[in-house]
Amino acid sequence: YLARSFSFGINYGDLYASIGPTAKYAPYVYYGTRRMAPNKYMDRIAKHAQPDINRHFQQANEQIVREIAKI
């Protein structure tokens, strides 16, 4: 359920975007409890996704520069 609960949000006002789990117990898994060790799954996800994120930013930057060059 935790893996399927991921959702994203985007605001254009201040260019805010986020992605994360919506399962109510997600923080307990991530941070752990007295009885359960932390599972830093978000860190592993972010590290794995970093190349794709960088590629998307680079593409967006190139498109912005092309559009500015037309002016």
Secondary structure, 3 states (H helix, E strand, C coil): CCHHHEEEEEECCCCEEEEEECCCCHHHHHHCCCCCCCCCHHHHHHHHHHHHHHHHHHHHHHHHHHHHHHC
